[in-house]
Amino acid sequence: MARRRSLLSDETKMHFARLQGAGDRAQPGDYGQLTSREAGNMVKYAIQAAQQALAGQTPDPSRMQ
């Protein structure tokens, strides 16, 4: 079975973890110490950033909820 490649780099995932204050528990490549809520919020941030990029806007972390 082929390995699945991640769509987001570890650097990007760490950025989203730091935005929500969970950067101290997240390690590149290992996000097992995050709660489900924190991991879900990381996905939410990633989706919002992608939508803003597609709309031609610069992603603004302060507008992400």
PDB file of N, CA, C, O and CB in Angstrom:
ATOM      1  N   MET A   1       0.841  -1.170   0.000  1.00  0.00           N
ATOM      2  CA  MET A   1       0.000   0.000   0.000  1.00  0.00           C
ATOM      3  C   MET A   1       0.893   1.243   0.000  1.00  0.00           C
ATOM      4  O   MET A   1       1.856   1.317   0.764  1.00  0.00           O
ATOM      5  CB  MET A   1      -0.961  -0.008   1.218  1.00  0.00           C
ATOM      6  N   ALA A   2       0.581   2.196  -0.838  1.00  0.00           N
ATOM      7  CA  ALA A   2       1.372   3.425  -0.940  1.00  0.00           C
ATOM      8  C   ALA A   2       1.107   4.344   0.248  1.00  0.00           C
ATOM      9  O   ALA A   2       0.008   4.382   0.801  1.00  0.00           O
ATOM     10  CB  ALA A   2       1.060   4.157  -2.253  1.00  0.00           C
ATOM     11  N   ARG A   3       2.148   5.079   0.619  1.00  0.00           N
ATOM     12  CA  ARG A   3       1.995   6.051   1.706  1.00  0.00           C
ATOM     13  C   ARG A   3       1.261   7.269   1.183  1.00  0.00           C
ATOM     14  O   ARG A   3       1.446   7.687   0.040  1.00  0.00           O
ATOM     15  CB  ARG A   3       3.373   6.455   2.299  1.00  0.00           C
ATOM     16  N   ARG A   4       0.431   7.825   2.038  1.00  0.00           N
ATOM     17  CA  ARG A   4      -0.272   9.051   1.666  1.00  0.00           C
ATOM     18  C   ARG A   4       0.601  10.241   2.013  1.00  0.00           C
ATOM     19  O   ARG A   4       1.167  10.314   3.103  1.00  0.00           O
ATOM     20  CB  ARG A   4      -1.649   9.153   2.378  1.00  0.00           C
ATOM     21  N   ARG A   5       0.704  11.159   1.087  1.00  0.00           N
ATOM     22  CA  ARG A   5       1.443  12.396   1.352  1.00  0.00           C
ATOM     23  C   ARG A   5       0.519  13.383   2.033  1.00  0.00           C
ATOM     24  O   ARG A   5      -0.680  13.433   1.759  1.00  0.00           O
ATOM     25  CB  ARG A   5       2.025  13.001   0.043  1.00  0.00           C
ATOM     26  N   SER A   6       1.091  14.153   2.910  1.00  0.00           N
ATOM     27  CA  SER A   6       0.331  15.180   3.600  1.00  0.00           C
ATOM     28  C   SER A   6       0.116  16.365   2.666  1.00  0.00           C
ATOM     29  O   SER A   6       1.010  16.721   1.899  1.00  0.00           O
ATOM     30  CB  SER A   6       1.052  15.623   4.893  1.00  0.00           C
ATOM     31  N   LEU A   7      -1.054  16.970   2.727  1.00  0.00           N
ATOM     32  CA  LEU A   7      -1.332  18.143   1.913  1.00  0.00           C
ATOM     33  C   LEU A   7      -0.703  19.395   2.506  1.00  0.00           C
ATOM     34  O   LEU A   7      -0.400  20.347   1.786  1.00  0.00           O
ATOM     35  CB  LEU A   7      -2.830  18.335   1.763  1.00  0.00           C
ATOM     36  N   LEU A   8      -0.508  19.392   3.813  1.00  0.00           N
ATOM     37  CA  LEU A   8       0.102  20.532   4.500  1.00  0.00           C
ATOM     38  C   LEU A   8       1.468  20.134   5.036  1.00  0.00           C
ATOM     39  O   LEU A   8       1.650  19.023   5.534  1.00  0.00           O
ATOM     40  CB  LEU A   8      -0.806  21.039   5.648  1.00  0.00           C
ATOM     41  N   SER A   9       2.413  21.034   4.934  1.00  0.00           N
ATOM     42  CA  SER A   9       3.740  20.759   5.483  1.00  0.00           C
ATOM     43  C   SER A   9       3.685  20.826   7.006  1.00  0.00           C
ATOM     44  O   SER A   9       2.766  21.410   7.580  1.00  0.00           O
ATOM     45  CB  SER A   9       4.788  21.761   4.927  1.00  0.00           C
ATOM     46  N   ASP A  10       4.679  20.224   7.651  1.00  0.00           N
ATOM     47  CA  ASP A  10       4.752  20.299   9.114  1.00  0.00           C
ATOM     48  C   ASP A  10       4.897  21.739   9.576  1.00  0.00           C
ATOM     49  O   ASP A  10       4.382  22.113  10.630  1.00  0.00           O
ATOM     50  CB  ASP A  10       5.924  19.459   9.641  1.00  0.00           C
ATOM     51  N   GLU A  11       5.595  22.547   8.789  1.00  0.00           N
ATOM     52  CA  GLU A  11       5.764  23.964   9.137  1.00  0.00           C
ATOM     53  C   GLU A  11       4.407  24.674   9.184  1.00  0.00           C
ATOM     54  O   GLU A  11       4.147  25.468  10.088  1.00  0.00           O
ATOM     55  CB  GLU A  11       6.698  24.665   8.119  1.00  0.00           C
ATOM     56  N   THR A  12       3.547  24.383   8.205  1.00  0.00           N
ATOM     57  CA  THR A  12       2.221  24.993   8.166  1.00  0.00           C
ATOM     58  C   THR A  12       1.368  24.503   9.329  1.00  0.00           C
ATOM     59  O   THR A  12       0.658  25.289   9.957  1.00  0.00           O
ATOM     60  CB  THR A  12       1.526  24.686   6.832  1.00  0.00           C
ATOM     61  N   LYS A  13       1.436  23.214   9.614  1.00  0.00           N
ATOM     62  CA  LYS A  13       0.667  22.666  10.735  1.00  0.00           C
ATOM     63  C   LYS A  13       1.116  23.278  12.054  1.00  0.00           C
ATOM     64  O   LYS A  13       0.287  23.593  12.908  1.00  0.00           O
ATOM     65  CB  LYS A  13       0.809  21.138  10.791  1.00  0.00           C
ATOM     66  N   MET A  14       2.425  23.449  12.224  1.00  0.00           N
ATOM     67  CA  MET A  14       2.938  24.072  13.448  1.00  0.00           C
ATOM     68  C   MET A  14       2.476  25.522  13.545  1.00  0.00           C
ATOM     69  O   MET A  14       2.182  26.006  14.638  1.00  0.00           O
ATOM     70  CB  MET A  14       4.478  23.999  13.489  1.00  0.00           C
ATOM     71  N   HIS A  15       2.410  26.215  12.418  1.00  0.00           N
ATOM     72  CA  HIS A  15       1.933  27.600  12.413  1.00  0.00           C
ATOM     73  C   HIS A  15       0.495  27.657  12.921  1.00  0.00           C
ATOM     74  O   HIS A  15       0.167  28.497  13.758  1.00  0.00           O
ATOM     75  CB  HIS A  15       2.029  28.210  10.991  1.00  0.00           C
ATOM     76  N   PHE A  16      -0.359  26.777  12.425  1.00  0.00           N
ATOM     77  CA  PHE A  16      -1.750  26.760  12.865  1.00  0.00           C
ATOM     78  C   PHE A  16      -1.862  26.364  14.335  1.00  0.00           C
ATOM     79  O   PHE A  16      -2.710  26.895  15.052  1.00  0.00           O
ATOM     80  CB  PHE A  16      -2.567  25.802  12.000  1.00  0.00           C
ATOM     81  N   ALA A  17      -1.026  25.446  14.788  1.00  0.00           N
ATOM     82  CA  ALA A  17      -1.030  25.060  16.208  1.00  0.00           C
ATOM     83  C   ALA A  17      -0.623  26.244  17.081  1.00  0.00           C
ATOM     84  O   ALA A  17      -1.220  26.474  18.133  1.00  0.00           O
ATOM     85  CB  ALA A  17      -0.076  23.861  16.454  1.00  0.00           C
ATOM     86  N   ARG A  18       0.390  26.994  16.651  1.00  0.00           N
ATOM     87  CA  ARG A  18       0.816  28.176  17.420  1.00  0.00           C
ATOM     88  C   ARG A  18      -0.268  29.241  17.437  1.00  0.00           C
ATOM     89  O   ARG A  18      -0.439  29.924  18.447  1.00  0.00           O
ATOM     90  CB  ARG A  18       2.109  28.761  16.836  1.00  0.00           C
ATOM     91  N   LEU A  19      -1.008  29.399  16.338  1.00  0.00           N
ATOM     92  CA  LEU A  19      -2.073  30.400  16.285  1.00  0.00           C
ATOM     93  C   LEU A  19      -3.129  30.159  17.357  1.00  0.00           C
ATOM     94  O   LEU A  19      -3.697  31.109  17.898  1.00  0.00           O
ATOM     95  CB  LEU A  19      -2.725  30.401  14.911  1.00  0.00           C
ATOM     96  N   GLN A  20      -3.391  28.904  17.662  1.00  0.00           N
ATOM     97  CA  GLN A  20      -4.414  28.608  18.660  1.00  0.00           C
ATOM     98  C   GLN A  20      -3.829  28.330  20.032  1.00  0.00           C
ATOM     99  O   GLN A  20      -4.551  27.915  20.939  1.00  0.00           O
ATOM    100  CB  GLN A  20      -5.236  27.431  18.217  1.00  0.00           C
ATOM    101  N   GLY A  21      -2.535  28.552  20.199  1.00  0.00           N
ATOM    102  CA  GLY A  21      -1.914  28.410  21.510  1.00  0.00           C
ATOM    103  C   GLY A  21      -1.536  26.994  21.886  1.00  0.00           C
ATOM    104  O   GLY A  21      -1.286  26.716  23.059  1.00  0.00           O
ATOM    105  N   ALA A  22      -1.490  26.098  20.925  1.00  0.00           N
ATOM    106  CA  ALA A  22      -1.148  24.706  21.208  1.00  0.00           C
ATOM    107  C   ALA A  22       0.231  24.343  20.677  1.00  0.00           C
ATOM    108  O   ALA A  22       0.573  23.162  20.615  1.00  0.00           O
ATOM    109  CB  ALA A  22      -2.191  23.777  20.607  1.00  0.00           C
ATOM    110  N   GLY A  23       1.019  25.319  20.299  1.00  0.00           N
ATOM    111  CA  GLY A  23       2.331  25.057  19.720  1.00  0.00           C
ATOM    112  C   GLY A  23       3.297  24.393  20.674  1.00  0.00           C
ATOM    113  O   GLY A  23       4.229  23.716  20.240  1.00  0.00           O
ATOM    114  N   ASP A  24       3.089  24.578  21.981  1.00  0.00           N
ATOM    115  CA  ASP A  24       3.998  23.975  22.961  1.00  0.00           C
ATOM    116  C   ASP A  24       3.805  22.464  23.064  1.00  0.00           C
ATOM    117  O   ASP A  24       4.736  21.753  23.444  1.00  0.00           O
ATOM    118  CB  ASP A  24       3.793  24.615  24.330  1.00  0.00           C
ATOM    119  N   ARG A  25       2.623  21.964  22.737  1.00  0.00           N
ATOM    120  CA  ARG A  25       2.354  20.523  22.814  1.00  0.00           C
ATOM    121  C   ARG A  25       2.520  19.816  21.477  1.00  0.00           C
ATOM    122  O   ARG A  25       2.653  18.593  21.436  1.00  0.00           O
ATOM    123  CB  ARG A  25       0.955  20.289  23.330  1.00  0.00           C
ATOM    124  N   ALA A  26       2.514  20.565  20.392  1.00  0.00           N
ATOM    125  CA  ALA A  26       2.645  19.967  19.061  1.00  0.00           C
ATOM    126  C   ALA A  26       4.120  19.855  18.695  1.00  0.00           C
ATOM    127  O   ALA A  26       4.895  20.788  18.906  1.00  0.00           O
ATOM    128  CB  ALA A  26       1.881  20.805  17.998  1.00  0.00           C
ATOM    129  N   GLN A  27       4.495  18.721  18.152  1.00  0.00           N
ATOM    130  CA  GLN A  27       5.850  18.493  17.664  1.00  0.00           C
ATOM    131  C   GLN A  27       5.740  18.186  16.174  1.00  0.00           C
ATOM    132  O   GLN A  27       4.817  17.484  15.759  1.00  0.00           O
ATOM    133  CB  GLN A  27       6.570  17.323  18.450  1.00  0.00           C
ATOM    134  N   PRO A  28       6.669  18.701  15.360  1.00  0.00           N
ATOM    135  CA  PRO A  28       6.600  18.400  13.925  1.00  0.00           C
ATOM    136  C   PRO A  28       6.528  16.890  13.677  1.00  0.00           C
ATOM    137  O   PRO A  28       7.392  16.134  14.122  1.00  0.00           O
ATOM    138  CB  PRO A  28       7.818  18.995  13.195  1.00  0.00           C
ATOM    139  N   GLY A  29       5.498  16.474  12.970  1.00  0.00           N
ATOM    140  CA  GLY A  29       5.313  15.063  12.666  1.00  0.00           C
ATOM    141  C   GLY A  29       4.562  14.286  13.729  1.00  0.00           C
ATOM    142  O   GLY A  29       4.195  13.135  13.497  1.00  0.00           O
ATOM    143  N   ASP A  30       4.322  14.886  14.896  1.00  0.00           N
ATOM    144  CA  ASP A  30       3.619  14.194  15.980  1.00  0.00           C
ATOM    145  C   ASP A  30       2.655  15.163  16.652  1.00  0.00           C
ATOM    146  O   ASP A  30       3.059  16.031  17.425  1.00  0.00           O
ATOM    147  CB  ASP A  30       4.625  13.611  17.018  1.00  0.00           C
ATOM    148  N   TYR A  31       1.386  14.999  16.344  1.00  0.00           N
ATOM    149  CA  TYR A  31       0.365  15.886  16.891  1.00  0.00           C
ATOM    150  C   TYR A  31      -0.554  15.130  17.848  1.00  0.00           C
ATOM    151  O   TYR A  31      -1.690  15.542  18.085  1.00  0.00           O
ATOM    152  CB  TYR A  31      -0.453  16.523  15.759  1.00  0.00           C
ATOM    153  N   GLY A  32      -0.059  14.033  18.390  1.00  0.00           N
ATOM    154  CA  GLY A  32      -0.850  13.184  19.271  1.00  0.00           C
ATOM    155  C   GLY A  32      -1.188  13.803  20.611  1.00  0.00           C
ATOM    156  O   GLY A  32      -2.112  13.344  21.283  1.00  0.00           O
ATOM    157  N   GLN A  33      -0.459  14.838  21.018  1.00  0.00           N
ATOM    158  CA  GLN A  33      -0.728  15.480  22.302  1.00  0.00           C
ATOM    159  C   GLN A  33      -1.824  16.536  22.211  1.00  0.00           C
ATOM    160  O   GLN A  33      -2.224  17.100  23.229  1.00  0.00           O
ATOM    161  CB  GLN A  33       0.537  16.108  22.837  1.00  0.00           C
ATOM    162  N   LEU A  34      -2.316  16.812  21.000  1.00  0.00           N
ATOM    163  CA  LEU A  34      -3.378  17.798  20.827  1.00  0.00           C
ATOM    164  C   LEU A  34      -4.728  17.154  21.091  1.00  0.00           C
ATOM    165  O   LEU A  34      -4.920  15.963  20.849  1.00  0.00           O
ATOM    166  CB  LEU A  34      -3.338  18.406  19.413  1.00  0.00           C
ATOM    167  N   THR A  35      -5.652  17.947  21.585  1.00  0.00           N
ATOM    168  CA  THR A  35      -7.011  17.448  21.765  1.00  0.00           C
ATOM    169  C   THR A  35      -7.706  17.394  20.407  1.00  0.00           C
ATOM    170  O   THR A  35      -7.235  17.984  19.435  1.00  0.00           O
ATOM    171  CB  THR A  35      -7.808  18.342  22.760  1.00  0.00           C
ATOM    172  N   SER A  36      -8.810  16.692  20.353  1.00  0.00           N
ATOM    173  CA  SER A  36      -9.582  16.622  19.109  1.00  0.00           C
ATOM    174  C   SER A  36     -10.055  18.010  18.697  1.00  0.00           C
ATOM    175  O   SER A  36     -10.083  18.338  17.511  1.00  0.00           O
ATOM    176  CB  SER A  36     -10.788  15.676  19.269  1.00  0.00           C
ATOM    177  N   ARG A  37     -10.420  18.811  19.670  1.00  0.00           N
ATOM    178  CA  ARG A  37     -10.880  20.169  19.383  1.00  0.00           C
ATOM    179  C   ARG A  37      -9.753  20.992  18.751  1.00  0.00           C
ATOM    180  O   ARG A  37      -9.975  21.706  17.773  1.00  0.00           O
ATOM    181  CB  ARG A  37     -11.389  20.853  20.673  1.00  0.00           C
ATOM    182  N   GLU A  38      -8.548  20.891  19.314  1.00  0.00           N
ATOM    183  CA  GLU A  38      -7.416  21.642  18.774  1.00  0.00           C
ATOM    184  C   GLU A  38      -7.081  21.187  17.355  1.00  0.00           C
ATOM    185  O   GLU A  38      -6.806  22.011  16.482  1.00  0.00           O
ATOM    186  CB  GLU A  38      -6.190  21.483  19.682  1.00  0.00           C
ATOM    187  N   ALA A  39      -7.104  19.880  17.132  1.00  0.00           N
ATOM    188  CA  ALA A  39      -6.827  19.359  15.791  1.00  0.00           C
ATOM    189  C   ALA A  39      -7.906  19.818  14.808  1.00  0.00           C
ATOM    190  O   ALA A  39      -7.601  20.173  13.669  1.00  0.00           O
ATOM    191  CB  ALA A  39      -6.743  17.813  15.815  1.00  0.00           C
ATOM    192  N   GLY A  40      -9.149  19.809  15.244  1.00  0.00           N
ATOM    193  CA  GLY A  40     -10.246  20.291  14.401  1.00  0.00           C
ATOM    194  C   GLY A  40     -10.108  21.765  14.079  1.00  0.00           C
ATOM    195  O   GLY A  40     -10.393  22.189  12.959  1.00  0.00           O
ATOM    196  N   ASN A  41      -9.671  22.551  15.058  1.00  0.00           N
ATOM    197  CA  ASN A  41      -9.462  23.977  14.817  1.00  0.00           C
ATOM    198  C   ASN A  41      -8.327  24.206  13.831  1.00  0.00           C
ATOM    199  O   ASN A  41      -8.373  25.146  13.037  1.00  0.00           O
ATOM    200  CB  ASN A  41      -9.170  24.703  16.127  1.00  0.00           C
ATOM    201  N   MET A  42      -7.305  23.350  13.874  1.00  0.00           N
ATOM    202  CA  MET A  42      -6.218  23.459  12.902  1.00  0.00           C
ATOM    203  C   MET A  42      -6.761  23.246  11.488  1.00  0.00           C
ATOM    204  O   MET A  42      -6.368  23.948  10.556  1.00  0.00           O
ATOM    205  CB  MET A  42      -5.098  22.433  13.215  1.00  0.00           C
ATOM    206  N   VAL A  43      -7.658  22.283  11.333  1.00  0.00           N
ATOM    207  CA  VAL A  43      -8.271  22.026  10.029  1.00  0.00           C
ATOM    208  C   VAL A  43      -9.101  23.233   9.606  1.00  0.00           C
ATOM    209  O   VAL A  43      -9.073  23.643   8.446  1.00  0.00           O
ATOM    210  CB  VAL A  43      -9.151  20.747  10.073  1.00  0.00           C
ATOM    211  N   LYS A  44      -9.836  23.794  10.553  1.00  0.00           N
ATOM    212  CA  LYS A  44     -10.658  24.969  10.263  1.00  0.00           C
ATOM    213  C   LYS A  44      -9.796  26.138   9.789  1.00  0.00           C
ATOM    214  O   LYS A  44     -10.135  26.805   8.812  1.00  0.00           O
ATOM    215  CB  LYS A  44     -11.464  25.378  11.505  1.00  0.00           C
ATOM    216  N   TYR A  45      -8.684  26.386  10.478  1.00  0.00           N
ATOM    217  CA  TYR A  45      -7.763  27.449  10.074  1.00  0.00           C
ATOM    218  C   TYR A  45      -7.226  27.186   8.674  1.00  0.00           C
ATOM    219  O   TYR A  45      -7.130  28.106   7.862  1.00  0.00           O
ATOM    220  CB  TYR A  45      -6.602  27.569  11.076  1.00  0.00           C
ATOM    221  N   ALA A  46      -6.876  25.942   8.391  1.00  0.00           N
ATOM    222  CA  ALA A  46      -6.323  25.595   7.080  1.00  0.00           C
ATOM    223  C   ALA A  46      -7.347  25.838   5.974  1.00  0.00           C
ATOM    224  O   ALA A  46      -7.005  26.354   4.910  1.00  0.00           O
ATOM    225  CB  ALA A  46      -5.863  24.128   7.062  1.00  0.00           C
ATOM    226  N   ILE A  47      -8.588  25.471   6.222  1.00  0.00           N
ATOM    227  CA  ILE A  47      -9.643  25.678   5.225  1.00  0.00           C
ATOM    228  C   ILE A  47      -9.872  27.163   4.995  1.00  0.00           C
ATOM    229  O   ILE A  47      -9.996  27.600   3.851  1.00  0.00           O
ATOM    230  CB  ILE A  47     -10.952  25.002   5.668  1.00  0.00           C
ATOM    231  N   GLN A  48      -9.932  27.947   6.075  1.00  0.00           N
ATOM    232  CA  GLN A  48     -10.135  29.389   5.935  1.00  0.00           C
ATOM    233  C   GLN A  48      -8.982  30.037   5.175  1.00  0.00           C
ATOM    234  O   GLN A  48      -9.207  30.905   4.332  1.00  0.00           O
ATOM    235  CB  GLN A  48     -10.289  30.042   7.311  1.00  0.00           C
ATOM    236  N   ALA A  49      -7.754  29.626   5.467  1.00  0.00           N
ATOM    237  CA  ALA A  49      -6.592  30.183   4.770  1.00  0.00           C
ATOM    238  C   ALA A  49      -6.639  29.835   3.282  1.00  0.00           C
ATOM    239  O   ALA A  49      -6.318  30.670   2.437  1.00  0.00           O
ATOM    240  CB  ALA A  49      -5.281  29.660   5.399  1.00  0.00           C
ATOM    241  N   ALA A  50      -7.038  28.603   2.963  1.00  0.00           N
ATOM    242  CA  ALA A  50      -7.130  28.185   1.563  1.00  0.00           C
ATOM    243  C   ALA A  50      -8.227  28.958   0.837  1.00  0.00           C
ATOM    244  O   ALA A  50      -8.037  29.371  -0.308  1.00  0.00           O
ATOM    245  CB  ALA A  50      -7.398  26.673   1.468  1.00  0.00           C
ATOM    246  N   GLN A  51      -9.368  29.157   1.488  1.00  0.00           N
ATOM    247  CA  GLN A  51     -10.452  29.914   0.872  1.00  0.00           C
ATOM    248  C   GLN A  51     -10.032  31.357   0.615  1.00  0.00           C
ATOM    249  O   GLN A  51     -10.343  31.918  -0.436  1.00  0.00           O
ATOM    250  CB  GLN A  51     -11.700  29.877   1.758  1.00  0.00           C
ATOM    251  N   GLN A  52      -9.327  31.957   1.571  1.00  0.00           N
ATOM    252  CA  GLN A  52      -8.866  33.326   1.391  1.00  0.00           C
ATOM    253  C   GLN A  52      -7.830  33.406   0.275  1.00  0.00           C
ATOM    254  O   GLN A  52      -7.813  34.373  -0.486  1.00  0.00           O
ATOM    255  CB  GLN A  52      -8.282  33.870   2.697  1.00  0.00           C
ATOM    256  N   ALA A  53      -6.972  32.404   0.174  1.00  0.00           N
ATOM    257  CA  ALA A  53      -5.968  32.387  -0.889  1.00  0.00           C
ATOM    258  C   ALA A  53      -6.639  32.271  -2.260  1.00  0.00           C
ATOM    259  O   ALA A  53      -6.221  32.922  -3.217  1.00  0.00           O
ATOM    260  CB  ALA A  53      -4.976  31.222  -0.678  1.00  0.00           C
ATOM    261  N   LEU A  54      -7.678  31.443  -2.347  1.00  0.00           N
ATOM    262  CA  LEU A  54      -8.397  31.297  -3.610  1.00  0.00           C
ATOM    263  C   LEU A  54      -9.141  32.573  -3.978  1.00  0.00           C
ATOM    264  O   LEU A  54      -9.314  32.873  -5.160  1.00  0.00           O
ATOM    265  CB  LEU A  54      -9.374  30.132  -3.530  1.00  0.00           C
ATOM    266  N   ALA A  55      -9.580  33.325  -2.977  1.00  0.00           N
ATOM    267  CA  ALA A  55     -10.294  34.577  -3.215  1.00  0.00           C
ATOM    268  C   ALA A  55      -9.327  35.721  -3.514  1.00  0.00           C
ATOM    269  O   ALA A  55      -9.755  36.841  -3.793  1.00  0.00           O
ATOM    270  CB  ALA A  55     -11.163  34.928  -2.008  1.00  0.00           C
ATOM    271  N   GLY A  56      -8.024  35.441  -3.455  1.00  0.00           N
ATOM    272  CA  GLY A  56      -7.031  36.454  -3.749  1.00  0.00           C
ATOM    273  C   GLY A  56      -6.714  37.364  -2.586  1.00  0.00           C
ATOM    274  O   GLY A  56      -6.124  38.428  -2.771  1.00  0.00           O
ATOM    275  N   GLN A  57      -7.098  36.959  -1.389  1.00  0.00           N
ATOM    276  CA  GLN A  57      -6.830  37.748  -0.195  1.00  0.00           C
ATOM    277  C   GLN A  57      -5.650  37.140   0.543  1.00  0.00           C
ATOM    278  O   GLN A  57      -5.381  35.944   0.432  1.00  0.00           O
ATOM    279  CB  GLN A  57      -8.078  37.820   0.723  1.00  0.00           C
ATOM    280  N   THR A  58      -4.955  37.974   1.292  1.00  0.00           N
ATOM    281  CA  THR A  58      -3.889  37.482   2.158  1.00  0.00           C
ATOM    282  C   THR A  58      -4.538  36.918   3.411  1.00  0.00           C
ATOM    283  O   THR A  58      -5.314  37.621   4.058  1.00  0.00           O
ATOM    284  CB  THR A  58      -2.857  38.614   2.508  1.00  0.00           C
ATOM    285  N   PRO A  59      -4.247  35.665   3.778  1.00  0.00           N
ATOM    286  CA  PRO A  59      -4.838  35.104   5.000  1.00  0.00           C
ATOM    287  C   PRO A  59      -4.499  35.963   6.214  1.00  0.00           C
ATOM    288  O   PRO A  59      -3.336  36.294   6.446  1.00  0.00           O
ATOM    289  CB  PRO A  59      -4.348  33.661   5.222  1.00  0.00           C
ATOM    290  N   ASP A  60      -5.518  36.317   6.979  1.00  0.00           N
ATOM    291  CA  ASP A  60      -5.362  37.159   8.163  1.00  0.00           C
ATOM    292  C   ASP A  60      -5.735  36.337   9.388  1.00  0.00           C
ATOM    293  O   ASP A  60      -6.919  36.101   9.629  1.00  0.00           O
ATOM    294  CB  ASP A  60      -6.240  38.451   8.065  1.00  0.00           C
ATOM    295  N   PRO A  61      -4.743  35.891  10.176  1.00  0.00           N
ATOM    296  CA  PRO A  61      -5.030  35.049  11.341  1.00  0.00           C
ATOM    297  C   PRO A  61      -5.984  35.688  12.337  1.00  0.00           C
ATOM    298  O   PRO A  61      -6.711  34.976  13.030  1.00  0.00           O
ATOM    299  CB  PRO A  61      -3.753  34.707  12.039  1.00  0.00           C
ATOM    300  N   SER A  62      -6.000  37.013  12.426  1.00  0.00           N
ATOM    301  CA  SER A  62      -6.884  37.660  13.400  1.00  0.00           C
ATOM    302  C   SER A  62      -8.346  37.535  13.008  1.00  0.00           C
ATOM    303  O   SER A  62      -9.224  37.660  13.862  1.00  0.00           O
ATOM    304  CB  SER A  62      -6.519  39.128  13.550  1.00  0.00           C
ATOM    305  N   ARG A  63      -8.629  37.289  11.721  1.00  0.00           N
ATOM    306  CA  ARG A  63     -10.012  37.134  11.281  1.00  0.00           C
ATOM    307  C   ARG A  63     -10.484  35.696  11.356  1.00  0.00           C
ATOM    308  O   ARG A  63     -11.675  35.433  11.187  1.00  0.00           O
ATOM    309  CB  ARG A  63     -10.167  37.642   9.875  1.00  0.00           C
ATOM    310  N   MET A  64      -9.585  34.763  11.602  1.00  0.00           N
ATOM    311  CA  MET A  64      -9.953  33.350  11.685  1.00  0.00           C
ATOM    312  C   MET A  64     -10.506  33.053  13.066  1.00  0.00           C
ATOM    313  O   MET A  64      -9.925  33.433  14.083  1.00  0.00           O
ATOM    314  CB  MET A  64      -8.740  32.438  11.376  1.00  0.00           C
ATOM    315  N   GLN A  65     -11.633  32.371  13.082  1.00  0.00           N
ATOM    316  CA  GLN A  65     -12.282  32.087  14.364  1.00  0.00           C
ATOM    317  C   GLN A  65     -12.331  30.615  14.621  1.00  0.00           C
ATOM    318  O   GLN A  65     -12.843  30.186  15.655  1.00  0.00           O
ATOM    319  CB  GLN A  65     -13.681  32.661  14.404  1.00  0.00           C
TER     320      GLN A  65
END
